[in-house]
Amino acid sequence: MPKYRTGDIVTYAPASRVRQKFPAGAYKIVSLMPHEDSQDETAYRIKSVAENVERVAKENELAPHE
């Protein structure tokens, strides 16, 4: 069962060790990605409140925004 719902505000912290340039701060859950058989974790489309680009993030890369 997904931890977050469309419209929730979260903080994004990518698990990758590769330095990625992305705005810090709040991200809005845009939608839940379709679950694939090879996928062991829920994925979401997220959008920073500071820019107009959507990203895909796994559930373990997200935390509730404070």
mmCIF file of the N, C-alpha and C atoms, coordinates in Angstrom:
data_MODEL
# 
_entry.id   MODEL 
# 
loop_
_atom_site.group_PDB 
_atom_site.id 
_atom_site.type_symbol 
_atom_site.label_atom_id 
_atom_site.label_alt_id 
_atom_site.label_comp_id 
_atom_site.label_asym_id 
_atom_site.label_entity_id 
_atom_site.label_seq_id 
_atom_site.pdbx_PDB_ins_code 
_atom_site.Cartn_x 
_atom_site.Cartn_y 
_atom_site.Cartn_z 
_atom_site.occupancy 
_atom_site.B_iso_or_equiv 
_atom_site.pdbx_formal_charge 
_atom_site.auth_seq_id 
_atom_site.auth_comp_id 
_atom_site.auth_asym_id 
_atom_site.auth_atom_id 
_atom_site.pdbx_PDB_model_num 
ATOM 1   N N  . MET A 1 1  ? 0.848  -1.181 0.000   1.00 0.00 ? 1  MET A N  1 
ATOM 2   C CA . MET A 1 1  ? 0.000  0.000  0.000   1.00 0.00 ? 1  MET A CA 1 
ATOM 3   C C  . MET A 1 1  ? 0.896  1.247  0.000   1.00 0.00 ? 1  MET A C  1 
ATOM 4   N N  . PRO A 1 2  ? 0.630  2.206  -0.861  1.00 0.00 ? 2  PRO A N  1 
ATOM 5   C CA . PRO A 1 2  ? 1.449  3.417  -0.941  1.00 0.00 ? 2  PRO A CA 1 
ATOM 6   C C  . PRO A 1 2  ? 1.413  4.227  0.356   1.00 0.00 ? 2  PRO A C  1 
ATOM 7   N N  . LYS A 1 3  ? 2.544  4.809  0.693   1.00 0.00 ? 3  LYS A N  1 
ATOM 8   C CA . LYS A 1 3  ? 2.675  5.613  1.914   1.00 0.00 ? 3  LYS A CA 1 
ATOM 9   C C  . LYS A 1 3  ? 2.145  7.026  1.708   1.00 0.00 ? 3  LYS A C  1 
ATOM 10  N N  . TYR A 1 4  ? 2.252  7.534  0.465   1.00 0.00 ? 4  TYR A N  1 
ATOM 11  C CA . TYR A 1 4  ? 1.855  8.909  0.161   1.00 0.00 ? 4  TYR A CA 1 
ATOM 12  C C  . TYR A 1 4  ? 0.718  8.937  -0.851  1.00 0.00 ? 4  TYR A C  1 
ATOM 13  N N  . ARG A 1 5  ? -0.014 10.043 -0.848  1.00 0.00 ? 5  ARG A N  1 
ATOM 14  C CA . ARG A 1 5  ? -1.125 10.226 -1.790  1.00 0.00 ? 5  ARG A CA 1 
ATOM 15  C C  . ARG A 1 5  ? -0.871 11.450 -2.653  1.00 0.00 ? 5  ARG A C  1 
ATOM 16  N N  . THR A 1 6  ? -1.546 11.503 -3.778  1.00 0.00 ? 6  THR A N  1 
ATOM 17  C CA . THR A 1 6  ? -1.456 12.655 -4.666  1.00 0.00 ? 6  THR A CA 1 
ATOM 18  C C  . THR A 1 6  ? -1.784 13.918 -3.874  1.00 0.00 ? 6  THR A C  1 
ATOM 19  N N  . GLY A 1 7  ? -0.937 14.921 -4.029  1.00 0.00 ? 7  GLY A N  1 
ATOM 20  C CA . GLY A 1 7  ? -1.135 16.185 -3.321  1.00 0.00 ? 7  GLY A CA 1 
ATOM 21  C C  . GLY A 1 7  ? -0.316 16.310 -2.050  1.00 0.00 ? 7  GLY A C  1 
ATOM 22  N N  . ASP A 1 8  ? 0.200  15.190 -1.515  1.00 0.00 ? 8  ASP A N  1 
ATOM 23  C CA . ASP A 1 8  ? 1.019  15.256 -0.304  1.00 0.00 ? 8  ASP A CA 1 
ATOM 24  C C  . ASP A 1 8  ? 2.300  16.040 -0.592  1.00 0.00 ? 8  ASP A C  1 
ATOM 25  N N  . ILE A 1 9  ? 2.811  16.742 0.418   1.00 0.00 ? 9  ILE A N  1 
ATOM 26  C CA . ILE A 1 9  ? 4.067  17.477 0.313   1.00 0.00 ? 9  ILE A CA 1 
ATOM 27  C C  . ILE A 1 9  ? 5.136  16.662 1.032   1.00 0.00 ? 9  ILE A C  1 
ATOM 28  N N  . VAL A 1 10 ? 6.255  16.411 0.338   1.00 0.00 ? 10 VAL A N  1 
ATOM 29  C CA . VAL A 1 10 ? 7.326  15.572 0.864   1.00 0.00 ? 10 VAL A CA 1 
ATOM 30  C C  . VAL A 1 10 ? 8.682  16.248 0.665   1.00 0.00 ? 10 VAL A C  1 
ATOM 31  N N  . THR A 1 11 ? 9.712  15.696 1.295   1.00 0.00 ? 11 THR A N  1 
ATOM 32  C CA . THR A 1 11 ? 11.100 16.090 1.066   1.00 0.00 ? 11 THR A CA 1 
ATOM 33  C C  . THR A 1 11 ? 11.750 14.973 0.273   1.00 0.00 ? 11 THR A C  1 
ATOM 34  N N  . TYR A 1 12 ? 12.514 15.334 -0.752  1.00 0.00 ? 12 TYR A N  1 
ATOM 35  C CA . TYR A 1 12 ? 13.150 14.366 -1.645  1.00 0.00 ? 12 TYR A CA 1 
ATOM 36  C C  . TYR A 1 12 ? 14.639 14.278 -1.340  1.00 0.00 ? 12 TYR A C  1 
ATOM 37  N N  . ALA A 1 13 ? 15.137 13.076 -1.074  1.00 0.00 ? 13 ALA A N  1 
ATOM 38  C CA . ALA A 1 13 ? 16.564 12.827 -0.839  1.00 0.00 ? 13 ALA A CA 1 
ATOM 39  C C  . ALA A 1 13 ? 16.951 11.598 -1.644  1.00 0.00 ? 13 ALA A C  1 
ATOM 40  N N  . PRO A 1 14 ? 17.472 11.776 -2.869  1.00 0.00 ? 14 PRO A N  1 
ATOM 41  C CA . PRO A 1 14 ? 17.796 10.636 -3.722  1.00 0.00 ? 14 PRO A CA 1 
ATOM 42  C C  . PRO A 1 14 ? 18.788 9.692  -3.062  1.00 0.00 ? 14 PRO A C  1 
ATOM 43  N N  . ALA A 1 15 ? 18.594 8.405  -3.261  1.00 0.00 ? 15 ALA A N  1 
ATOM 44  C CA . ALA A 1 15 ? 19.458 7.385  -2.676  1.00 0.00 ? 15 ALA A CA 1 
ATOM 45  C C  . ALA A 1 15 ? 20.789 7.286  -3.403  1.00 0.00 ? 15 ALA A C  1 
ATOM 46  N N  . SER A 1 16 ? 20.853 7.743  -4.631  1.00 0.00 ? 16 SER A N  1 
ATOM 47  C CA . SER A 1 16 ? 22.059 7.640  -5.451  1.00 0.00 ? 16 SER A CA 1 
ATOM 48  C C  . SER A 1 16 ? 23.201 8.449  -4.856  1.00 0.00 ? 16 SER A C  1 
ATOM 49  N N  . ARG A 1 17 ? 24.408 7.896  -4.945  1.00 0.00 ? 17 ARG A N  1 
ATOM 50  C CA . ARG A 1 17 ? 25.586 8.621  -4.468  1.00 0.00 ? 17 ARG A CA 1 
ATOM 51  C C  . ARG A 1 17 ? 26.052 9.644  -5.493  1.00 0.00 ? 17 ARG A C  1 
ATOM 52  N N  . VAL A 1 18 ? 25.541 9.548  -6.693  1.00 0.00 ? 18 VAL A N  1 
ATOM 53  C CA . VAL A 1 18 ? 25.905 10.504 -7.727  1.00 0.00 ? 18 VAL A CA 1 
ATOM 54  C C  . VAL A 1 18 ? 25.326 11.864 -7.346  1.00 0.00 ? 18 VAL A C  1 
ATOM 55  N N  . ARG A 1 19 ? 26.145 12.907 -7.440  1.00 0.00 ? 19 ARG A N  1 
ATOM 56  C CA . ARG A 1 19 ? 25.637 14.242 -7.115  1.00 0.00 ? 19 ARG A CA 1 
ATOM 57  C C  . ARG A 1 19 ? 24.608 14.660 -8.143  1.00 0.00 ? 19 ARG A C  1 
ATOM 58  N N  . GLN A 1 20 ? 23.449 14.934 -7.670  1.00 0.00 ? 20 GLN A N  1 
ATOM 59  C CA . GLN A 1 20 ? 22.384 15.387 -8.552  1.00 0.00 ? 20 GLN A CA 1 
ATOM 60  C C  . GLN A 1 20 ? 22.037 16.815 -8.160  1.00 0.00 ? 20 GLN A C  1 
ATOM 61  N N  . LYS A 1 21 ? 21.778 17.607 -9.162  1.00 0.00 ? 21 LYS A N  1 
ATOM 62  C CA . LYS A 1 21 ? 21.360 18.980 -8.877  1.00 0.00 ? 21 LYS A CA 1 
ATOM 63  C C  . LYS A 1 21 ? 19.843 19.020 -8.908  1.00 0.00 ? 21 LYS A C  1 
ATOM 64  N N  . PHE A 1 22 ? 19.282 19.236 -7.770  1.00 0.00 ? 22 PHE A N  1 
ATOM 65  C CA . PHE A 1 22 ? 17.840 19.372 -7.663  1.00 0.00 ? 22 PHE A CA 1 
ATOM 66  C C  . PHE A 1 22 ? 17.568 20.354 -6.538  1.00 0.00 ? 22 PHE A C  1 
ATOM 67  N N  . PRO A 1 23 ? 16.491 21.101 -6.629  1.00 0.00 ? 23 PRO A N  1 
ATOM 68  C CA . PRO A 1 23 ? 16.192 22.062 -5.575  1.00 0.00 ? 23 PRO A CA 1 
ATOM 69  C C  . PRO A 1 23 ? 15.845 21.363 -4.260  1.00 0.00 ? 23 PRO A C  1 
ATOM 70  N N  . ALA A 1 24 ? 16.403 21.856 -3.186  1.00 0.00 ? 24 ALA A N  1 
ATOM 71  C CA . ALA A 1 24 ? 16.058 21.344 -1.866  1.00 0.00 ? 24 ALA A CA 1 
ATOM 72  C C  . ALA A 1 24 ? 14.682 21.879 -1.484  1.00 0.00 ? 24 ALA A C  1 
ATOM 73  N N  . GLY A 1 25 ? 14.073 21.251 -0.526  1.00 0.00 ? 25 GLY A N  1 
ATOM 74  C CA . GLY A 1 25 ? 12.798 21.744 -0.026  1.00 0.00 ? 25 GLY A CA 1 
ATOM 75  C C  . GLY A 1 25 ? 11.636 20.854 -0.386  1.00 0.00 ? 25 GLY A C  1 
ATOM 76  N N  . ALA A 1 26 ? 10.497 21.463 -0.496  1.00 0.00 ? 26 ALA A N  1 
ATOM 77  C CA . ALA A 1 26 ? 9.241  20.742 -0.645  1.00 0.00 ? 26 ALA A CA 1 
ATOM 78  C C  . ALA A 1 26 ? 9.004  20.257 -2.078  1.00 0.00 ? 26 ALA A C  1 
ATOM 79  N N  . TYR A 1 27 ? 8.457  19.057 -2.169  1.00 0.00 ? 27 TYR A N  1 
ATOM 80  C CA . TYR A 1 27 ? 8.014  18.469 -3.435  1.00 0.00 ? 27 TYR A CA 1 
ATOM 81  C C  . TYR A 1 27 ? 6.575  18.002 -3.245  1.00 0.00 ? 27 TYR A C  1 
ATOM 82  N N  . LYS A 1 28 ? 5.797  18.135 -4.280  1.00 0.00 ? 28 LYS A N  1 
ATOM 83  C CA . LYS A 1 28 ? 4.401  17.688 -4.239  1.00 0.00 ? 28 LYS A CA 1 
ATOM 84  C C  . LYS A 1 28 ? 4.287  16.371 -4.989  1.00 0.00 ? 28 LYS A C  1 
ATOM 85  N N  . ILE A 1 29 ? 3.548  15.419 -4.412  1.00 0.00 ? 29 ILE A N  1 
ATOM 86  C CA . ILE A 1 29 ? 3.280  14.154 -5.096  1.00 0.00 ? 29 ILE A CA 1 
ATOM 87  C C  . ILE A 1 29 ? 2.278  14.456 -6.206  1.00 0.00 ? 29 ILE A C  1 
ATOM 88  N N  . VAL A 1 30 ? 2.693  14.228 -7.458  1.00 0.00 ? 30 VAL A N  1 
ATOM 89  C CA . VAL A 1 30 ? 1.843  14.490 -8.610  1.00 0.00 ? 30 VAL A CA 1 
ATOM 90  C C  . VAL A 1 30 ? 0.991  13.269 -8.919  1.00 0.00 ? 30 VAL A C  1 
ATOM 91  N N  . SER A 1 31 ? 1.616  12.084 -8.877  1.00 0.00 ? 31 SER A N  1 
ATOM 92  C CA . SER A 1 31 ? 0.870  10.858 -9.138  1.00 0.00 ? 31 SER A CA 1 
ATOM 93  C C  . SER A 1 31 ? 1.666  9.643  -8.685  1.00 0.00 ? 31 SER A C  1 
ATOM 94  N N  . LEU A 1 32 ? 0.979  8.556  -8.559  1.00 0.00 ? 32 LEU A N  1 
ATOM 95  C CA . LEU A 1 32 ? 1.581  7.267  -8.250  1.00 0.00 ? 32 LEU A CA 1 
ATOM 96  C C  . LEU A 1 32 ? 1.929  6.600  -9.569  1.00 0.00 ? 32 LEU A C  1 
ATOM 97  N N  . MET A 1 33 ? 3.134  6.074  -9.690  1.00 0.00 ? 33 MET A N  1 
ATOM 98  C CA . MET A 1 33 ? 3.553  5.407  -10.920 1.00 0.00 ? 33 MET A CA 1 
ATOM 99  C C  . MET A 1 33 ? 2.942  4.005  -10.973 1.00 0.00 ? 33 MET A C  1 
ATOM 100 N N  . PRO A 1 34 ? 2.650  3.512  -12.169 1.00 0.00 ? 34 PRO A N  1 
ATOM 101 C CA . PRO A 1 34 ? 2.140  2.141  -12.281 1.00 0.00 ? 34 PRO A CA 1 
ATOM 102 C C  . PRO A 1 34 ? 3.164  1.159  -11.721 1.00 0.00 ? 34 PRO A C  1 
ATOM 103 N N  . HIS A 1 35 ? 2.692  0.175  -11.003 1.00 0.00 ? 35 HIS A N  1 
ATOM 104 C CA . HIS A 1 35 ? 3.578  -0.824 -10.394 1.00 0.00 ? 35 HIS A CA 1 
ATOM 105 C C  . HIS A 1 35 ? 3.928  -1.891 -11.422 1.00 0.00 ? 35 HIS A C  1 
ATOM 106 N N  . GLU A 1 36 ? 5.217  -2.180 -11.550 1.00 0.00 ? 36 GLU A N  1 
ATOM 107 C CA . GLU A 1 36 ? 5.674  -3.214 -12.474 1.00 0.00 ? 36 GLU A CA 1 
ATOM 108 C C  . GLU A 1 36 ? 6.119  -4.433 -11.672 1.00 0.00 ? 36 GLU A C  1 
ATOM 109 N N  . ASP A 1 37 ? 6.030  -5.615 -12.282 1.00 0.00 ? 37 ASP A N  1 
ATOM 110 C CA . ASP A 1 37 ? 6.405  -6.846 -11.591 1.00 0.00 ? 37 ASP A CA 1 
ATOM 111 C C  . ASP A 1 37 ? 7.851  -6.825 -11.117 1.00 0.00 ? 37 ASP A C  1 
ATOM 112 N N  . SER A 1 38 ? 8.746  -6.208 -11.881 1.00 0.00 ? 38 SER A N  1 
ATOM 113 C CA . SER A 1 38 ? 10.159 -6.163 -11.521 1.00 0.00 ? 38 SER A CA 1 
ATOM 114 C C  . SER A 1 38 ? 10.458 -5.122 -10.443 1.00 0.00 ? 38 SER A C  1 
ATOM 115 N N  . GLN A 1 39 ? 9.484  -4.321 -10.142 1.00 0.00 ? 39 GLN A N  1 
ATOM 116 C CA . GLN A 1 39 ? 9.656  -3.227 -9.183  1.00 0.00 ? 39 GLN A CA 1 
ATOM 117 C C  . GLN A 1 39 ? 9.269  -3.711 -7.791  1.00 0.00 ? 39 GLN A C  1 
ATOM 118 N N  . ASP A 1 40 ? 10.173 -3.542 -6.832  1.00 0.00 ? 40 ASP A N  1 
ATOM 119 C CA . ASP A 1 40 ? 9.875  -3.988 -5.475  1.00 0.00 ? 40 ASP A CA 1 
ATOM 120 C C  . ASP A 1 40 ? 9.416  -2.860 -4.565  1.00 0.00 ? 40 ASP A C  1 
ATOM 121 N N  . GLU A 1 41 ? 9.379  -1.657 -5.106  1.00 0.00 ? 41 GLU A N  1 
ATOM 122 C CA . GLU A 1 41 ? 9.012  -0.506 -4.294  1.00 0.00 ? 41 GLU A CA 1 
ATOM 123 C C  . GLU A 1 41 ? 8.104  0.451  -5.073  1.00 0.00 ? 41 GLU A C  1 
ATOM 124 N N  . THR A 1 42 ? 7.235  1.123  -4.346  1.00 0.00 ? 42 THR A N  1 
ATOM 125 C CA . THR A 1 42 ? 6.336  2.099  -4.945  1.00 0.00 ? 42 THR A CA 1 
ATOM 126 C C  . THR A 1 42 ? 7.138  3.304  -5.443  1.00 0.00 ? 42 THR A C  1 
ATOM 127 N N  . ALA A 1 43 ? 6.778  3.813  -6.610  1.00 0.00 ? 43 ALA A N  1 
ATOM 128 C CA . ALA A 1 43 ? 7.421  5.003  -7.166  1.00 0.00 ? 43 ALA A CA 1 
ATOM 129 C C  . ALA A 1 43 ? 6.362  6.077  -7.413  1.00 0.00 ? 43 ALA A C  1 
ATOM 130 N N  . TYR A 1 44 ? 6.799  7.314  -7.346  1.00 0.00 ? 44 TYR A N  1 
ATOM 131 C CA . TYR A 1 44 ? 5.902  8.460  -7.482  1.00 0.00 ? 44 TYR A CA 1 
ATOM 132 C C  . TYR A 1 44 ? 6.470  9.455  -8.483  1.00 0.00 ? 44 TYR A C  1 
ATOM 133 N N  . ARG A 1 45 ? 5.591  10.214 -9.115  1.00 0.00 ? 45 ARG A N  1 
ATOM 134 C CA . ARG A 1 45 ? 5.989  11.397 -9.874  1.00 0.00 ? 45 ARG A CA 1 
ATOM 135 C C  . ARG A 1 45 ? 5.892  12.541 -8.883  1.00 0.00 ? 45 ARG A C  1 
ATOM 136 N N  . ILE A 1 46 ? 6.974  13.310 -8.783  1.00 0.00 ? 46 ILE A N  1 
ATOM 137 C CA . ILE A 1 46 ? 7.008  14.435 -7.849  1.00 0.00 ? 46 ILE A CA 1 
ATOM 138 C C  . ILE A 1 46 ? 7.400  15.697 -8.598  1.00 0.00 ? 46 ILE A C  1 
ATOM 139 N N  . LYS A 1 47 ? 7.015  16.834 -8.054  1.00 0.00 ? 47 LYS A N  1 
ATOM 140 C CA . LYS A 1 47 ? 7.342  18.126 -8.659  1.00 0.00 ? 47 LYS A CA 1 
ATOM 141 C C  . LYS A 1 47 ? 7.736  19.079 -7.545  1.00 0.00 ? 47 LYS A C  1 
ATOM 142 N N  . SER A 1 48 ? 8.896  19.712 -7.725  1.00 0.00 ? 48 SER A N  1 
ATOM 143 C CA . SER A 1 48 ? 9.358  20.706 -6.755  1.00 0.00 ? 48 SER A CA 1 
ATOM 144 C C  . SER A 1 48 ? 8.424  21.907 -6.797  1.00 0.00 ? 48 SER A C  1 
ATOM 145 N N  . VAL A 1 49 ? 8.198  22.489 -5.641  1.00 0.00 ? 49 VAL A N  1 
ATOM 146 C CA . VAL A 1 49 ? 7.388  23.707 -5.623  1.00 0.00 ? 49 VAL A CA 1 
ATOM 147 C C  . VAL A 1 49 ? 8.207  24.884 -6.152  1.00 0.00 ? 49 VAL A C  1 
ATOM 148 N N  . ALA A 1 50 ? 9.551  24.688 -6.323  1.00 0.00 ? 50 ALA A N  1 
ATOM 149 C CA . ALA A 1 50 ? 10.425 25.759 -6.771  1.00 0.00 ? 50 ALA A CA 1 
ATOM 150 C C  . ALA A 1 50 ? 10.735 25.722 -8.267  1.00 0.00 ? 50 ALA A C  1 
ATOM 151 N N  . GLU A 1 51 ? 10.339 24.658 -8.963  1.00 0.00 ? 51 GLU A N  1 
ATOM 152 C CA . GLU A 1 51 ? 10.616 24.579 -10.396 1.00 0.00 ? 51 GLU A CA 1 
ATOM 153 C C  . GLU A 1 51 ? 9.486  23.861 -11.111 1.00 0.00 ? 51 GLU A C  1 
ATOM 154 N N  . ASN A 1 52 ? 9.558  23.826 -12.421 1.00 0.00 ? 52 ASN A N  1 
ATOM 155 C CA . ASN A 1 52 ? 8.470  23.281 -13.217 1.00 0.00 ? 52 ASN A CA 1 
ATOM 156 C C  . ASN A 1 52 ? 8.818  21.928 -13.847 1.00 0.00 ? 52 ASN A C  1 
ATOM 157 N N  . VAL A 1 53 ? 9.681  21.148 -13.193 1.00 0.00 ? 53 VAL A N  1 
ATOM 158 C CA . VAL A 1 53 ? 10.130 19.869 -13.721 1.00 0.00 ? 53 VAL A CA 1 
ATOM 159 C C  . VAL A 1 53 ? 9.625  18.744 -12.824 1.00 0.00 ? 53 VAL A C  1 
ATOM 160 N N  . GLU A 1 54 ? 9.124  17.694 -13.435 1.00 0.00 ? 54 GLU A N  1 
ATOM 161 C CA . GLU A 1 54 ? 8.706  16.523 -12.667 1.00 0.00 ? 54 GLU A CA 1 
ATOM 162 C C  . GLU A 1 54 ? 9.830  15.505 -12.641 1.00 0.00 ? 54 GLU A C  1 
ATOM 163 N N  . ARG A 1 55 ? 9.909  14.774 -11.544 1.00 0.00 ? 55 ARG A N  1 
ATOM 164 C CA . ARG A 1 55 ? 10.885 13.707 -11.381 1.00 0.00 ? 55 ARG A CA 1 
ATOM 165 C C  . ARG A 1 55 ? 10.163 12.453 -10.921 1.00 0.00 ? 55 ARG A C  1 
ATOM 166 N N  . VAL A 1 56 ? 10.862 11.322 -11.016 1.00 0.00 ? 56 VAL A N  1 
ATOM 167 C CA . VAL A 1 56 ? 10.342 10.069 -10.476 1.00 0.00 ? 56 VAL A CA 1 
ATOM 168 C C  . VAL A 1 56 ? 11.184 9.732  -9.252  1.00 0.00 ? 56 VAL A C  1 
ATOM 169 N N  . ALA A 1 57 ? 10.537 9.386  -8.159  1.00 0.00 ? 57 ALA A N  1 
ATOM 170 C CA . ALA A 1 57 ? 11.238 9.047  -6.923  1.00 0.00 ? 57 ALA A CA 1 
ATOM 171 C C  . ALA A 1 57 ? 10.660 7.789  -6.313  1.00 0.00 ? 57 ALA A C  1 
ATOM 172 N N  . LYS A 1 58 ? 11.516 6.972  -5.752  1.00 0.00 ? 58 LYS A N  1 
ATOM 173 C CA . LYS A 1 58 ? 11.065 5.782  -5.033  1.00 0.00 ? 58 LYS A CA 1 
ATOM 174 C C  . LYS A 1 58 ? 10.629 6.201  -3.635  1.00 0.00 ? 58 LYS A C  1 
ATOM 175 N N  . GLU A 1 59 ? 9.770  5.388  -3.053  1.00 0.00 ? 59 GLU A N  1 
ATOM 176 C CA . GLU A 1 59 ? 9.211  5.718  -1.747  1.00 0.00 ? 59 GLU A CA 1 
ATOM 177 C C  . GLU A 1 59 ? 10.291 5.917  -0.687  1.00 0.00 ? 59 GLU A C  1 
ATOM 178 N N  . ASN A 1 60 ? 11.383 5.139  -0.749  1.00 0.00 ? 60 ASN A N  1 
ATOM 179 C CA . ASN A 1 60 ? 12.428 5.269  0.278   1.00 0.00 ? 60 ASN A CA 1 
ATOM 180 C C  . ASN A 1 60 ? 13.264 6.533  0.121   1.00 0.00 ? 60 ASN A C  1 
ATOM 181 N N  . GLU A 1 61 ? 13.067 7.290  -0.966  1.00 0.00 ? 61 GLU A N  1 
ATOM 182 C CA . GLU A 1 61 ? 13.763 8.556  -1.174  1.00 0.00 ? 61 GLU A CA 1 
ATOM 183 C C  . GLU A 1 61 ? 12.940 9.751  -0.704  1.00 0.00 ? 61 GLU A C  1 
ATOM 184 N N  . LEU A 1 62 ? 11.770 9.479  -0.156  1.00 0.00 ? 62 LEU A N  1 
ATOM 185 C CA . LEU A 1 62 ? 10.845 10.537 0.266   1.00 0.00 ? 62 LEU A CA 1 
ATOM 186 C C  . LEU A 1 62 ? 10.613 10.478 1.776   1.00 0.00 ? 62 LEU A C  1 
ATOM 187 N N  . ALA A 1 63 ? 10.365 11.644 2.349   1.00 0.00 ? 63 ALA A N  1 
ATOM 188 C CA . ALA A 1 63 ? 10.016 11.742 3.769   1.00 0.00 ? 63 ALA A CA 1 
ATOM 189 C C  . ALA A 1 63 ? 8.974  12.838 3.898   1.00 0.00 ? 63 ALA A C  1 
ATOM 190 N N  . PRO A 1 64 ? 8.137  12.770 4.932   1.00 0.00 ? 64 PRO A N  1 
ATOM 191 C CA . PRO A 1 64 ? 7.163  13.854 5.131   1.00 0.00 ? 64 PRO A CA 1 
ATOM 192 C C  . PRO A 1 64 ? 7.892  15.190 5.288   1.00 0.00 ? 64 PRO A C  1 
ATOM 193 N N  . HIS A 1 65 ? 7.381  16.221 4.637   1.00 0.00 ? 65 HIS A N  1 
ATOM 194 C CA . HIS A 1 65 ? 7.995  17.549 4.712   1.00 0.00 ? 65 HIS A CA 1 
ATOM 195 C C  . HIS A 1 65 ? 7.571  18.247 5.982   1.00 0.00 ? 65 HIS A C  1 
ATOM 196 N N  . GLU A 1 66 ? 8.530  18.807 6.668   1.00 0.00 ? 66 GLU A N  1 
ATOM 197 C CA . GLU A 1 66 ? 8.210  19.504 7.936   1.00 0.00 ? 66 GLU A CA 1 
ATOM 198 C C  . GLU A 1 66 ? 8.243  20.989 7.768   1.00 0.00 ? 66 GLU A C  1 
# 
